[in-house]
């Protein structure tokens, strides 16, 4: 396993890290589906053990994942494995779960959620604390000042900003001054990381690095879905009704995946390794954080550790999937 620094800090994370959204299971926020299919905790713990044994040191969580369930499960898993929580890097986020506040970025709510996340994670500090999106409303300045105060108090080590548009990153970065940025990035959509992207310029200017979620496009790049029998997700799973998982979309993707398999190998591990390494080869990327449900999926994610891609390979992937 190789490790990369977060921004200009001394914090180092494993190239292949793990995202914990799936651990929250089926859930809703303000009436909207915000989860994944429910998981078996013993299977999750086996997956975390396999990750730790392979050198994974970074787990990305959020208060909204199962509305606290994923944070608590991660803490239980580390306890059951006899792993000191402060021996790994744990990130979490605030912003999508409003609780009883009028807006999730009100300073009082940020402080409350930070304390609740610390309780859930059984920790006295959060290694990377992200604002979970860029929709601050009138609260950007006060939210940034609140995060700075949490850093000064020793409750947060490193500041992060997650967002879903370049415009939101442009607005937030000069005020929040995060070391870590986070959003989706996969070979089907690398808009934030492709050469010449505005966010690449911002990361150079501000000294940020990128944590990429969904490097496998939520499993679509693994050729695991049959277009003739598209998946049917349960209520509470955010994928329910998504066009990306429709028969039409999966059928359009299928021949592209066959081209990748012909060049790089036919197995799920081959596809996983190529998809993740593609993102890791782009500038300013600190790590990828694929999700997982069990040991099998973690080991599949880890297949990217020793995979290499040439410039020609990168061009082939880019041209094939566009």
Secondary structure in CASP SS format (residue, H / E / C, confidence):
PFRMAT SS
TARGET T0000
AUTHOR 0000-0000-0000
METHOD secondary structure of the structure
MODEL  1
X C 1.00
X C 1.00
X E 1.00
X E 1.00
X E 1.00
X C 1.00
X C 1.00
X C 1.00
X C 1.00
X C 1.00
X C 1.00
X E 1.00
X E 1.00
X E 1.00
X C 1.00
X E 1.00
X E 1.00
X E 1.00
X E 1.00
X C 1.00
X H 1.00
X H 1.00
X H 1.00
X H 1.00
X C 1.00
X C 1.00
X C 1.00
X E 1.00
X E 1.00
X C 1.00
X C 1.00
X E 1.00
X E 1.00
X C 1.00
X E 1.00
X C 1.00
X C 1.00
X C 1.00
X C 1.00
X C 1.00
X H 1.00
X H 1.00
X H 1.00
X H 1.00
X H 1.00
X H 1.00
X H 1.00
X H 1.00
X H 1.00
X H 1.00
X H 1.00
X H 1.00
X H 1.00
X C 1.00
X C 1.00
X C 1.00
X C 1.00
X E 1.00
X E 1.00
X E 1.00
X C 1.00
X C 1.00
X C 1.00
X C 1.00
X H 1.00
X H 1.00
X H 1.00
X H 1.00
X H 1.00
X H 1.00
X H 1.00
X H 1.00
X H 1.00
X H 1.00
X H 1.00
X H 1.00
X H 1.00
X H 1.00
X H 1.00
X H 1.00
X C 1.00
X C 1.00
X C 1.00
X C 1.00
X H 1.00
X H 1.00
X H 1.00
X C 1.00
X E 1.00
X E 1.00
X E 1.00
X E 1.00
X E 1.00
X E 1.00
X C 1.00
X C 1.00
X C 1.00
X C 1.00
X C 1.00
X C 1.00
X C 1.00
X C 1.00
X C 1.00
X C 1.00
X C 1.00
X C 1.00
X H 1.00
X H 1.00
X H 1.00
X H 1.00
X H 1.00
X H 1.00
X H 1.00
X H 1.00
X H 1.00
X H 1.00
X H 1.00
X H 1.00
X H 1.00
X H 1.00
X H 1.00
X C 1.00
X C 1.00
X C 1.00
X C 1.00
X E 1.00
X E 1.00
X E 1.00
X E 1.00
X E 1.00
X E 1.00
X C 1.00
X C 1.00
X C 1.00
X C 1.00
X C 1.00
X H 1.00
X H 1.00
X H 1.00
X H 1.00
X H 1.00
X H 1.00
X H 1.00
X H 1.00
X H 1.00
X H 1.00
X H 1.00
X H 1.00
X H 1.00
X H 1.00
X H 1.00
X H 1.00
X C 1.00
X C 1.00
X C 1.00
X E 1.00
X E 1.00
X E 1.00
X E 1.00
X E 1.00
X E 1.00
X E 1.00
X C 1.00
X C 1.00
X C 1.00
X H 1.00
X H 1.00
X H 1.00
X H 1.00
X H 1.00
X H 1.00
X H 1.00
X H 1.00
X H 1.00
X H 1.00
X H 1.00
X C 1.00
X C 1.00
X C 1.00
X E 1.00
X E 1.00
X E 1.00
X E 1.00
X E 1.00
X C 1.00
X E 1.00
X C 1.00
X C 1.00
X E 1.00
X C 1.00
X C 1.00
X C 1.00
X C 1.00
X C 1.00
X C 1.00
X C 1.00
X C 1.00
X H 1.00
X H 1.00
X H 1.00
X H 1.00
X H 1.00
X H 1.00
X H 1.00
X H 1.00
X H 1.00
X C 1.00
X C 1.00
X E 1.00
X E 1.00
X E 1.00
X E 1.00
X E 1.00
X C 1.00
X C 1.00
X C 1.00
X C 1.00
X C 1.00
X C 1.00
X H 1.00
X H 1.00
X H 1.00
X C 1.00
X C 1.00
X C 1.00
X C 1.00
X H 1.00
X H 1.00
X H 1.00
X C 1.00
X C 1.00
X C 1.00
X C 1.00
X C 1.00
X C 1.00
X C 1.00
X E 1.00
X C 1.00
X C 1.00
X C 1.00
X C 1.00
X C 1.00
X H 1.00
X H 1.00
X H 1.00
X C 1.00
X H 1.00
X H 1.00
X H 1.00
X H 1.00
X H 1.00
X H 1.00
X H 1.00
X H 1.00
X H 1.00
X H 1.00
X H 1.00
X H 1.00
X H 1.00
X H 1.00
X H 1.00
X H 1.00
X H 1.00
X H 1.00
X C 1.00
X C 1.00
X C 1.00
X H 1.00
X H 1.00
X H 1.00
X H 1.00
X H 1.00
X H 1.00
X H 1.00
X H 1.00
X H 1.00
X H 1.00
X H 1.00
X H 1.00
X H 1.00
X C 1.00
X C 1.00
X C 1.00
X C 1.00
X E 1.00
X E 1.00
X E 1.00
X E 1.00
X E 1.00
X E 1.00
X C 1.00
X C 1.00
X C 1.00
X C 1.00
X H 1.00
X H 1.00
X H 1.00
X H 1.00
X H 1.00
X H 1.00
X H 1.00
X H 1.00
X H 1.00
X H 1.00
X C 1.00
X C 1.00
X C 1.00
X C 1.00
X C 1.00
X C 1.00
X H 1.00
X H 1.00
X H 1.00
X H 1.00
X H 1.00
X H 1.00
X H 1.00
X H 1.00
X H 1.00
X H 1.00
X H 1.00
X C 1.00
END
